[in-house]
Amino acid sequence: MNEQKSLFLIPDGPEIDNYEKKYKGKPRTIKPQRDQVEMMMFSIDQLIPASHKARLVWKYVEKLDLSKLLLKIDSTEGSLGRPAIDPHILLTLWLYATIEGIGQGRVIERYCSEHNAFKWICGGVNVNYHTINDFRANNEECLNELIIQSVAMLLFENLITLEEISQDGIKVRAHAGASSFRRKDKLKIFQKIAKEHVEKLNEERLKTPSDVISRKKIVENQKAVDRENRLNKAIEQLNKITEQKKKVLKKQRKKLVKKKEEKIRVSTTDPESRVMKMGNGGYNPAYNVQLATDVKTQVIVGMKVSNQEMDMGLISKMQELVIHTFGTKPKRWLVDGGYVQHEDIDKIAQINPECIIYMPPRNSKDPESYLPKDTDSHYVKEWRINMGKIESKKIYKNRAATSECVNANARNRGLQQFFVRGISKVASNMSLFVIVHNMIRSWSL
């Protein structure tokens, strides 16, 4: 028995001589022969099995109306120029990559030549990372419409009703470092330097004939212009933040102290991002992504990207979006205590009077927080009384089972950090996660 076991433990180094003496020869192994020529005949369709997930994604994309994406293509029949890549391919690549937790165009480009599922999606079409990234970054409106289509298909089949909606925010790290945040005085200096650099490059370009300008110089000039634009936007955003803080303090009958105003900072790389408190307790540049989910089916029916750290005042905006998009007024709206704002409750009552807000008041453990106060409006008093009922507290428990599950699924699919900059591009990126989520939910309905 011991002798049989030792056959699987081939010694290394000097012990090989003893091994050869004992077993009368060297061990035989099959070694790779990479110079051998083989002929393999198969079609691209045979690369993946019939039940592969990539095929399901493709079938789902075929059901969507991509006419708006097709209208953006300049290359048409009868005209000169290279044909464009079918948007069905690019959308399927992104949706399948999102399922697999891949969020970068360069990685998708590599996978298109290395992995069978991506090869099958491309179907022999060569795709580079520029085209892949541009599709995600430049189609915010079209991708947002695809979210609507993903919900509309389920509404048409009566699989969702939109009667009970749960809303929650998920904070996702921005593509900006903490060190990129600068105060106004520094931004002004950087802006001046950037402007002078662009002017210098423009002067050099005028002196040099256009056919002699190197590609390196063109790239350098473009980078300088982009930096100047980002700095201009950073100062614009800084002024915007300052005005917002002044308005908030004015309501509290206070003024913004000059020292505090001077401490306001904005990122030079992603001016629209804000430093927010994250789920781990730390502070990072991030975006606050708001998701409205149908409680019964966990289908996402509304998505909005905000750079507002707090969730207060965001219920009415989301409800307006859902009502305007689908023409249906939800009867119940579930949110956590971080959304409490009395003005928002009054606004929702005007938009949708039949909607009941299930939202615990601040200090919900204190029984007095459920009692109406003299300063409360009529709708706020009704909300407090309603949330004090046992039935309302039971309904509110559905929020965690819905929104927290949706957020966890997004995190598991790679929603840890955005690799694009600006609210518009972030919204496009987030749309892909929503479409993927709704697609997977539709498979189980």
C-alpha positions in Angstrom: 0.0 0.0 0.0 2.8 2.4 1.0 4.7 1.5 -2.2 1.6 2.3 -4.3 1.2 5.7 -2.6 4.9 6.7 -3.3 4.3 6.4 -7.1 2.3 9.7 -6.9 5.1 11.4 -4.9 7.9 11.8 -7.5 11.0 13.3 -5.7 12.9 16.3 -6.9 16.6 17.1 -7.0 19.3 14.5 -5.9 16.6 12.1 -4.8 15.7 11.4 -8.5 18.7 9.0 -8.8 17.4 6.8 -6.0 14.0 6.9 -7.6 15.5 5.7 -10.9 17.3 2.9 -9.2 14.3 1.7 -7.4 11.8 1.8 -10.3 14.3 1.1 -13.1 13.9 4.2 -15.2 12.7 7.9 -15.3 9.0 8.6 -14.9 7.0 9.0 -18.1 4.9 12.2 -18.6 2.9 13.8 -21.4 4.5 17.1 -22.3 3.0 20.0 -24.3 3.8 20.2 -28.0 2.9 23.7 -29.0 4.5 23.6 -32.4 2.1 20.9 -33.6 -0.3 22.0 -36.4 -3.9 21.1 -35.9 -6.9 21.9 -38.1 -10.1 22.7 -36.2 -13.3 23.4 -38.1 -16.2 25.0 -36.2 -18.6 27.9 -36.5 -18.7 30.8 -34.0 -22.1 29.6 -33.0 -20.6 26.4 -31.7 -18.3 28.3 -29.3 -20.9 28.3 -26.5 -23.7 25.9 -25.5 -27.4 26.5 -26.4 -28.2 27.3 -22.8 -25.4 29.9 -22.3 -26.3 33.1 -20.5 -24.8 35.2 -23.4 -27.6 33.8 -25.7 -30.2 34.9 -23.2 -28.8 38.4 -23.1 -28.8 38.6 -26.9 -32.4 37.5 -27.1 -33.4 40.1 -24.5 -31.5 42.9 -26.4 -33.3 41.8 -29.7 -36.7 42.6 -28.0 -35.6 46.1 -27.2 -36.2 49.0 -29.5 -32.8 50.5 -30.4 -34.1 52.8 -33.1 -32.7 55.9 -31.3 -29.2 54.4 -31.2 -29.5 53.4 -34.9 -30.5 57.0 -35.9 -27.3 58.3 -34.4 -25.2 56.4 -36.9 -23.9 58.6 -39.7 -23.0 55.8 -42.1 -26.0 54.9 -44.3 -26.7 52.7 -47.3 -25.5 54.3 -50.5 -23.1 56.7 -48.7 -19.3 56.5 -48.4 -17.6 55.6 -45.2 -17.0 52.6 -43.0 -20.1 50.8 -41.6 -20.7 51.3 -37.9 -20.8 48.5 -35.4 -24.4 47.3 -34.7 -25.5 48.8 -31.3 -27.1 45.4 -30.5 -23.5 44.0 -30.2 -22.2 46.9 -28.1 -25.2 46.8 -25.7 -25.0 43.0 -25.3 -21.3 43.3 -24.6 -21.9 45.8 -21.8 -24.9 43.9 -20.3 -23.1 40.6 -20.3 -19.9 42.2 -18.9 -22.0 43.8 -16.2 -23.4 40.4 -15.2 -19.8 39.1 -15.0 -18.7 42.1 -12.9 -16.6 43.7 -15.6 -16.8 47.5 -15.8 -13.9 48.6 -18.0 -13.8 48.9 -21.8 -10.1 47.7 -22.1 -11.0 44.5 -20.2 -14.0 43.9 -22.5 -11.8 44.4 -25.6 -9.3 41.8 -24.3 -12.1 39.4 -23.5 -13.5 39.7 -27.0 -10.4 38.0 -28.3 -9.8 35.6 -25.4 -13.2 34.3 -24.2 -15.7 32.3 -26.2 -18.9 34.1 -24.8 -17.5 37.5 -25.9 -16.3 36.1 -29.2 -19.8 34.8 -29.8 -21.4 38.1 -29.0 -19.1 39.9 -31.4 -19.7 37.3 -34.1 -16.4 38.1 -35.9 -16.8 41.9 -35.6 -13.6 43.6 -34.3 -14.4 45.9 -31.4 -11.9 48.3 -29.7 -12.1 49.8 -26.3 -12.7 53.4 -27.6 -15.9 52.3 -29.3 -17.0 50.3 -26.2 -16.4 53.2 -23.8 -17.9 55.8 -26.1 -21.1 53.7 -26.4 -21.5 53.8 -22.6 -20.5 57.4 -22.1 -22.4 59.1 -24.9 -25.8 57.5 -24.8 -27.4 58.6 -21.5 -30.8 59.5 -23.0 -31.0 56.3 -25.1 -29.9 54.0 -22.2 -32.4 55.7 -19.9 -35.1 55.0 -22.4 -34.1 51.3 -22.4 -34.8 51.3 -18.6 -38.3 52.5 -19.4 -38.7 49.8 -22.1 -37.5 47.1 -19.6 -40.3 48.2 -17.2 -42.9 48.8 -19.9 -42.6 45.3 -21.2 -43.4 43.9 -17.8 -46.3 46.4 -17.4 -47.7 45.4 -20.7 -47.8 41.7 -19.6 -49.3 42.7 -16.2 -46.3 41.3 -14.3 -45.9 44.5 -12.2 -48.4 47.0 -10.9 -46.3 49.9 -9.4 -48.7 50.1 -6.4 -46.0 49.8 -3.8 -42.6 51.3 -4.3 -39.5 51.3 -2.2 -36.8 53.9 -2.6 -33.2 53.9 -1.3 -29.9 55.5 -2.1 -26.6 53.7 -2.8 -23.4 55.7 -2.5 -20.8 54.8 -5.1 -17.2 56.0 -5.2 -16.4 58.5 -7.9 -13.5 58.3 -10.3 -11.7 61.1 -8.4 -9.1 61.0 -5.7 -9.4 62.8 -2.3 -6.2 64.7 -3.2 -7.9 66.2 -6.3 -10.1 68.4 -4.1 -8.9 72.1 -3.9 -10.0 75.3 -2.4 -11.0 78.4 -4.5 -7.6 80.2 -4.2 -5.7 77.2 -5.5 -8.3 76.6 -8.3 -7.9 80.2 -9.5 -4.1 79.7 -9.7 -4.4 76.4 -11.5 -7.0 78.0 -13.9 -4.6 80.8 -14.7 -1.7 78.3 -15.4 -3.9 76.1 -17.6 -5.2 79.1 -19.6 -1.6 80.3 -20.2 -0.5 76.8 -21.2 -3.4 76.5 -23.8 -2.6 80.0 -25.2 1.1 79.0 -25.6 0.2 75.8 -27.4 -2.2 77.7 -29.7 0.6 80.1 -30.6 3.0 77.3 -31.4 0.4 75.6 -33.6 -0.2 78.8 -35.6 3.6 79.1 -36.3 3.8 75.4 -37.3 2.2 74.2 -40.6 -0.7 71.8 -39.9 0.8 68.9 -41.9 4.0 69.0 -39.7 2.2 68.9 -36.3 2.9 65.6 -34.6 0.3 63.4 -33.1 2.0 63.9 -29.7 1.5 67.7 -30.0 -2.2 67.2 -30.9 -2.7 64.9 -27.8 -0.9 67.4 -25.6 -3.1 70.3 -26.8 -6.3 68.3 -26.3 -5.2 67.4 -22.7 -4.4 71.0 -21.9 -7.9 72.1 -23.2 -9.6 69.4 -21.2 -7.8 70.4 -18.1 -8.7 74.0 -18.5 -12.4 73.0 -19.1 -12.4 70.9 -15.9 -10.9 73.7 -13.8 -13.5 76.1 -15.2 -16.2 73.6 -14.3 -14.7 73.1 -10.8 -14.9 76.9 -10.1 -18.5 76.9 -11.4 -19.4 73.9 -9.1 -17.6 75.6 -6.1 -19.7 78.8 -6.6 -22.8 76.6 -6.8 -22.0 74.8 -3.5 -21.4 78.2 -1.9 -24.7 79.5 -3.0 -26.5 76.4 -1.8 -24.9 76.7 1.7 -25.9 80.3 1.9 -29.6 79.5 1.0 -29.7 76.8 3.7 -28.2 79.1 6.3 -30.5 81.9 5.3 -33.5 79.7 6.2 -31.9 79.2 9.6 -31.3 83.0 9.8 -27.5 82.5 9.8 -24.7 83.7 7.5 -21.9 81.7 5.9 -18.7 82.7 7.8 -15.8 83.7 5.5 -13.5 81.1 7.1 -15.9 78.3 6.3 -16.5 79.6 2.8 -12.8 79.5 2.1 -12.6 75.8 3.2 -15.1 74.7 0.6 -13.3 72.3 -1.9 -14.1 70.8 -5.3 -12.3 68.1 -7.3 -10.2 69.2 -10.3 -10.7 65.8 -12.0 -14.4 65.3 -11.4 -16.0 68.6 -10.3 -19.5 67.2 -10.0 -18.6 64.6 -7.4 -18.9 65.3 -3.7 -17.2 63.9 -0.6 -19.7 61.7 1.2 -19.9 59.5 4.2 -19.8 55.9 2.9 -21.3 52.7 4.3 -18.0 51.7 5.9 -17.9 54.9 7.9 -15.2 56.6 5.9 -15.4 59.6 3.6 -14.8 59.4 -0.2 -15.6 61.3 -3.4 -18.9 59.7 -4.5 -22.3 60.0 -6.1 -25.6 59.2 -4.5 -27.6 56.9 -6.8 -31.3 56.8 -6.0 -33.3 53.7 -7.0 -37.1 53.2 -6.9 -38.0 49.5 -6.8 -41.4 47.7 -7.2 -41.8 45.9 -3.8 -43.7 42.9 -5.3 -41.2 42.0 -8.1 -38.0 43.9 -7.1 -37.9 45.5 -10.6 -36.2 48.9 -10.6 -38.7 51.4 -12.0 -36.8 54.6 -11.5 -33.1 55.7 -11.3 -31.6 59.1 -10.6 -28.0 60.1 -9.9 -27.4 62.9 -7.4 -24.4 64.6 -5.9 -26.4 65.5 -2.8 -25.0 63.6 0.2 -28.2 63.6 2.2 -31.4 61.8 1.0 -33.7 64.5 2.3 -36.0 66.1 -0.3 -35.4 63.3 -2.9 -38.7 61.4 -2.5 -40.9 63.9 -4.4 -38.3 64.1 -7.3 -38.3 60.3 -7.7 -42.1 60.1 -7.5 -42.5 62.8 -10.1 -40.1 60.8 -12.3 -42.1 57.6 -11.9 -45.5 59.2 -12.5 -44.3 61.2 -15.5 -42.6 58.2 -17.1 -45.3 55.5 -16.6 -48.5 57.6 -15.9 -49.2 55.5 -12.8 -49.5 56.9 -9.3 -48.2 54.6 -6.6 -50.4 54.0 -3.5 -47.6 53.3 -1.1 -44.0 54.7 -0.9 -41.5 53.1 1.4 -38.3 55.0 2.5 -36.0 55.0 5.5 -35.7 57.8 8.1 -32.9 59.6 6.3 -35.5 61.0 3.8 -37.5 62.8 6.5 -38.3 66.3 5.4 -41.7 67.9 6.2 -41.7 70.1 3.0 -41.2 67.0 0.9 -44.3 65.3 2.5 -46.4 68.3 1.7 -45.1 68.3 -1.9 -45.9 64.6 -2.4 -49.5 65.2 -1.1 -49.9 67.8 -3.9 -48.4 65.5 -6.6 -50.2 62.3 -5.5 -52.8 62.8 -2.7 -53.7 59.1 -2.5 -50.1 58.0 -1.8 -49.2 57.0 1.7 -45.6 57.6 2.8 -44.2 54.8 5.0 -41.2 56.5 6.6 -40.2 56.4 10.3 -39.8 59.8 12.0 -36.5 61.0 13.5 -36.0 59.4 17.0 -38.5 56.7 16.0 -37.8 54.8 19.2 -39.3 57.7 21.1 -43.2 57.3 21.3 -43.6 61.1 21.3 -42.2 61.3 17.7 -45.4 59.7 16.4 -47.6 62.4 18.1 -48.7 65.4 16.0 -47.1 68.7 16.8 -48.5 72.2 16.6 -45.9 73.3 14.1 -46.8 70.4 11.7 -48.9 70.8 8.6 -52.0 68.8 8.0 -50.2 66.1 5.9 -47.3 65.8 8.3 -49.7 65.2 11.2 -51.4 62.5 9.2 -48.0 60.9 8.4 -47.0 60.8 12.1 -50.3 59.2 13.2 -50.2 56.7 10.4 -46.6 55.6 11.2 -47.6 55.0 14.8 -49.9 52.2 13.8 -48.7 48.5 14.0 -50.0 47.8 10.5 -47.9 50.6 9.0 -44.8 49.3 10.8 -45.4 45.9 9.3 -45.7 47.3 5.8 -42.5 49.4 6.3 -40.5 46.2 6.9 -40.9 45.4 3.2 -38.5 48.2 2.5 -35.4 46.5 3.7 -36.3 43.2 2.0 -36.6 45.1 -1.3 -34.1 48.0 -1.5 -31.3 46.4 0.5 -31.5 43.2 -1.7 -31.4 45.3 -4.9 -28.4 47.3 -3.6 -26.6 44.1 -2.6 -27.1 42.7 -6.1 -25.7 45.8 -7.7 -22.6 45.6 -5.4 -22.1 42.0 -6.3 -22.1 42.9 -10.0 -19.2 45.3 -9.5 -20.9 48.5 -8.5 -18.0 49.6 -6.2 -16.7 52.5 -8.1 -17.5 54.4 -11.3 -14.8 54.6 -14.0 -16.3 57.6 -15.7 -16.6 61.3 -14.6 -19.6 63.6 -14.4 -23.2 63.0 -13.5 -24.2 62.5 -17.2 -21.7 59.7 -17.8 -22.3 58.2 -14.3 -26.0 58.0 -15.1 -25.2 56.2 -18.4 -23.1 53.7 -16.5 -25.7 53.2 -13.9 -28.4 52.6 -16.5 -26.5 49.4 -17.6 -26.8 48.1 -14.0 -30.5 48.8 -13.9 -31.2 47.2 -17.3 -29.2 44.1 -16.3 -31.1 43.9 -13.0 -34.5 44.2 -14.7 -33.5 41.7 -17.4 -32.6 39.1 -14.8 -35.8 39.8 -12.8 -37.8 39.3 -16.0 -36.4 35.8 -16.5 -37.9 34.7 -13.1 -41.3 36.4 -13.5 
